[in-house]
Amino acid sequence: MQVRVDENIHTSVLLEELVSWLDISQTQTNIIVDCTLGLGWHASLVLSKLKAWDIFIGFDADSRNLSLAKAQLEILNSQAQIILIESNFRYLREELQKRDIYICSWIYYDLWVSSLHFDEAERGFSLRLNGPLDMRFDTRNWKTAADILNYREEKDIFYILKNYGEEPYARKIAARIIEERKKKKFETTFELTDFLEKHINKHIKTKMRVFQALRIAVNEELTTLEESLEQARSLLSVWGKIAAISFHSLEDRIVKHFLKKYARDTDYDEIRREYKQKKEFQICTKKPILPSEQEQKNNPRSRSAKLRIAEKI
C-alpha cells in the first residue's frame, strides 16, 4: 500500500520559483542533486520534468525524513533514476563519488528546518512543546543541545549565543546558565524557556534566538554549509547551476559571499606573484528572489526566505 505524506505537515517555500530556473537538457543526462530532501516536495516537482535517462539524487541526514520522502516520490512513478542518500550534505562529494558520480547539472539547497521537527516534542526543536533538549537532525550524532548547556565552558556558550543567535543578552545568559546548571542540569525545552523567562526576559524573540543558536551549534550548520558549497562548486558542470534558499541572515550571508567570491575576476598579486581565483560563476539573481505576498500570507514561515542562484561558466 502506498502512503502519501500529508501536505499540511510541511509546505515547501519558493517551490515554483526554484524549479522555474531548472534547465533540462533533452539530449544529455541531467544529474540533479537535492542536498536537503526533507519530505520531497521540491524533488517531486523536479522529477516531473526529468526523462528516463536522467538521475535525481536526494540527501537527508534524518532517516525518518528520508523514509517519508521515499514514499512520496514512489507515488510519482518517475522514469528517472532516483538515488536517496542518508547523509549530511557536508559529505556531498564523498557520497557522490562512492556512486561514481563526479559531475552534476544542478545542485540546490533548501535550508529551512522541516516543520516535522518543530511539530514533534521529542525532537526538542520547538520552544512551544516540552521535550528533551535534543535538536539533532541526525540522531546518530552524540552531541545534543543539553550537552552544550550542561558541559560547555561559559566562553563557548557565549560564542554560540552571540554568533549563531545574534543574541544581545548572550553574555548574561551564558553566565546564568553556568550558575543554574550547578543546581540542576538542563534537560527539557520548557526548563530552558522557563529559565530564560525567570532570569533574562519574557520576550519570544530571545527564546527563538537561543533555540536557533543551539540548533546551529548542535548540527554545525554554518560550517557544514560552507564546506558543502565548496564541494558543489567543484562538482558542477559548465552551465550547471547552484541554488540555495536561506531563512536567516547567517545562512544568506554565507551563500551571498560564496557566490560573489567566485563571480568576479581577481588581479595578479604582486607580493605573492601569483594569480588569484578566476571568475567561475555568473550570478543569476542580482537580488535574492523572495516569496510572493500570497505565499507569505499562506505560509508565514516563508517570510524570511531568500533564493539565490548562480551558473557555472
C-alpha positions in Angstrom: 0.0 0.0 0.0 1.3 3.4 -0.9 1.4 6.1 1.7 1.2 9.8 0.9 2.7 12.4 3.1 0.2 14.9 4.5 0.8 18.1 2.6 -0.3 20.1 5.7 2.7 18.8 7.6 5.2 20.9 5.7 5.0 23.5 2.9 8.0 24.0 0.7 9.0 27.6 0.2 9.7 29.2 -3.2 8.9 25.9 -4.9 7.8 27.2 -8.3 10.5 29.9 -8.3 13.3 27.4 -7.7 12.2 24.9 -10.3 11.5 27.6 -13.0 15.2 28.0 -13.2 15.8 24.3 -13.9 17.3 23.8 -17.3 16.7 20.3 -18.5 18.8 19.0 -21.4 16.7 17.0 -23.9 19.8 15.2 -25.3 22.2 14.7 -22.4 21.9 13.1 -19.0 20.8 15.6 -16.3 22.2 14.9 -12.8 20.2 16.8 -10.2 21.2 16.9 -6.5 18.8 17.9 -3.8 21.0 18.5 -0.7 18.1 18.9 1.7 15.5 16.4 0.5 13.1 16.9 3.5 9.8 15.4 2.6 10.5 15.6 -1.1 8.2 18.5 -2.2 10.9 20.3 -4.3 12.0 16.9 -5.5 8.5 16.0 -6.7 8.3 18.9 -9.0 11.8 18.5 -10.2 11.2 14.8 -11.0 8.1 15.7 -13.0 10.5 17.4 -15.5 13.1 14.6 -15.8 13.4 12.0 -18.5 14.3 8.3 -18.3 18.0 8.8 -18.8 18.2 11.5 -16.0 19.4 10.9 -12.4 18.0 12.5 -9.3 19.9 12.4 -6.0 18.5 13.4 -2.6 20.4 13.9 0.6 18.9 13.9 4.1 20.6 13.1 7.4 17.3 12.3 9.1 16.3 8.7 8.5 12.6 9.5 9.2 12.5 12.3 6.6 14.2 10.0 4.1 11.6 7.3 4.6 8.7 9.7 4.2 10.3 11.3 1.1 10.8 7.8 -0.5 7.1 7.1 0.0 6.2 10.4 -1.5 8.5 10.0 -4.6 7.4 6.4 -5.3 3.9 7.7 -6.0 5.2 9.7 -8.9 6.4 6.6 -10.8 9.1 8.8 -12.4 11.2 7.3 -15.2 14.3 9.0 -13.9 16.8 7.1 -11.7 16.3 8.1 -8.1 19.1 7.7 -5.5 18.4 8.6 -1.9 21.3 9.1 0.5 21.1 9.1 4.3 23.9 11.6 4.9 24.6 15.2 5.8 25.3 17.3 2.8 28.7 18.2 4.2 29.7 14.8 2.7 28.4 15.7 -0.7 31.5 14.9 -2.8 32.4 11.8 -0.8 28.9 10.3 -1.1 28.6 11.1 -4.8 32.0 9.6 -5.6 31.1 6.4 -3.8 28.4 6.1 -6.5 30.8 7.1 -9.4 29.3 10.5 -9.8 31.8 13.2 -10.4 29.9 16.0 -12.2 26.3 17.4 -11.7 24.0 19.6 -13.7 22.1 21.2 -10.8 22.7 21.3 -7.0 20.3 23.0 -4.7 19.7 23.6 -1.0 16.5 24.4 0.9 18.0 25.3 4.3 14.8 25.5 6.3 14.3 23.0 9.1 11.5 20.6 8.4 8.2 21.6 10.0 8.0 18.0 11.3 11.0 18.7 13.6 9.2 21.7 15.1 6.0 19.9 15.5 7.4 16.9 17.4 8.2 17.5 21.0 10.7 14.6 21.3 13.0 16.2 18.7 13.5 19.3 21.0 13.4 21.9 18.3 10.3 23.7 19.4 10.0 26.1 22.3 6.2 25.6 22.2 6.4 21.9 23.1 8.0 20.3 26.1 10.6 17.7 25.1 14.2 16.7 25.6 16.8 19.3 24.6 18.0 17.3 21.6 17.9 19.3 18.4 19.8 16.8 16.3 19.0 16.4 12.6 21.0 13.1 12.5 20.2 11.2 15.7 23.3 9.1 15.1 25.4 12.0 16.3 26.1 12.2 20.0 26.0 16.0 20.7 22.7 17.5 21.8 21.6 20.9 22.9 21.6 19.6 26.6 25.2 18.6 26.2 26.1 22.2 25.2 24.2 23.8 28.0 25.4 21.4 30.7 29.1 20.8 29.8 30.5 23.5 27.6 32.5 26.4 29.1 30.9 29.8 29.6 33.0 31.4 26.8 31.8 28.7 24.4 28.2 29.2 25.3 28.6 32.9 24.9 30.2 32.5 21.5 27.3 30.2 20.3 24.6 32.6 21.5 26.4 35.7 20.2 27.4 34.4 16.8 24.7 31.9 15.9 21.8 33.6 17.6 22.9 37.2 17.4 21.5 37.4 20.9 22.2 40.8 22.6 22.0 39.2 26.1 24.4 36.4 25.2 27.0 37.2 27.9 24.4 37.5 30.7 22.6 34.3 29.5 25.9 32.3 29.4 26.9 33.4 32.9 23.4 32.5 34.2 23.5 29.1 32.6 26.7 28.2 34.4 25.1 29.2 37.7 21.9 27.3 37.0 23.4 24.1 35.9 25.3 23.8 39.2 21.9 23.4 40.9 20.3 21.2 38.2 21.2 20.1 34.7 19.1 21.4 31.8 17.1 18.5 30.4 13.9 19.8 28.6 12.8 22.6 26.3 10.4 24.0 28.9 13.2 24.1 31.6 15.2 26.3 29.2 12.3 28.6 28.3 11.3 28.9 32.0 14.9 29.7 32.8 15.0 32.5 30.2 11.7 34.0 31.4 12.9 34.0 35.0 16.5 35.3 34.6 16.5 37.2 31.3 13.1 38.3 29.9 9.8 37.0 28.6 10.3 38.1 25.0 9.6 35.4 22.5 12.5 36.7 20.2 15.0 36.0 23.0 13.8 32.4 23.2 13.8 32.0 19.5 17.4 33.3 19.1 18.6 31.0 21.9 17.0 28.0 20.3 18.3 28.9 16.9 21.8 29.3 18.2 21.8 25.9 20.0 20.3 24.2 16.9 23.0 25.6 14.7 25.7 24.6 17.1 24.4 21.1 17.6 24.3 20.4 13.8 27.3 22.6 12.9 25.0 24.2 10.3 27.1 27.1 9.1 30.4 25.2 8.8 28.5 22.4 7.0 27.0 24.9 4.5 30.4 26.4 3.8 32.0 23.1 3.2 29.2 21.8 1.0 29.1 24.9 -1.2 32.8 24.5 -1.9 32.3 20.9 -2.9 29.3 21.8 -5.0 31.4 24.3 -6.9 33.9 21.6 -7.9 31.1 19.1 -8.8 29.1 21.4 -11.1 29.4 21.0 -14.9 29.9 24.1 -17.1 26.5 25.8 -17.4 25.4 23.9 -14.3 23.5 25.8 -11.6 23.7 26.1 -7.9 20.8 27.4 -5.9 20.1 28.0 -2.2 17.1 29.0 -0.2 18.1 30.5 3.1 16.0 31.5 6.1 18.1 33.7 8.3 20.9 36.3 7.7 23.7 34.0 8.8 23.0 31.4 6.1 22.2 34.1 3.5 25.5 35.9 4.2 27.4 32.6 3.6 25.7 32.0 0.3 26.0 35.6 -0.9 29.7 35.8 -0.1 30.4 32.4 -1.6 28.7 33.4 -4.9 30.4 36.8 -5.0 33.8 35.3 -4.3 33.7 33.1 -7.4 31.7 35.5 -9.6 34.5 38.0 -10.1 38.0 38.1 -11.6 40.8 38.9 -9.3 44.1 40.7 -10.1 47.6 39.4 -10.2 49.1 39.5 -6.7 52.4 41.3 -7.0 53.5 40.3 -3.4 52.8 36.6 -3.8 53.5 36.7 -7.5 50.5 34.5 -8.4 47.1 34.9 -10.0 44.1 34.7 -7.7 40.8 33.0 -8.4 39.4 33.4 -11.9 35.7 34.0 -12.4 33.8 30.8 -12.2 30.1 31.8 -11.7 27.6 34.1 -13.2 25.1 35.2 -10.6 21.6 34.8 -12.0 19.8 36.6 -9.2 21.4 40.0 -8.6 18.9 40.5 -5.9 17.6 37.4 -4.0 14.2 36.1 -5.0 11.6 36.5 -2.2 8.3 34.7 -1.6 5.2 36.4 -3.1 2.8 38.2 -0.8 0.4 35.4 -1.3 2.9 32.8 -0.3 3.9 34.8 2.8 0.2 35.1 3.7 -0.4 31.4 3.2 2.8 30.3 4.9 4.1 32.8 7.5 7.3 30.7 7.9 8.3 31.7 4.4 8.6 35.4 5.2 12.4 35.4 5.8 13.2 33.1 2.8 15.7 34.2 0.1 16.6 32.3 -3.0 20.0 32.9 -4.7 21.1 31.2 -7.9 24.3 31.2 -9.9 25.5 29.4 -13.1 28.9 27.8 -13.6 30.8 29.4 -16.5 
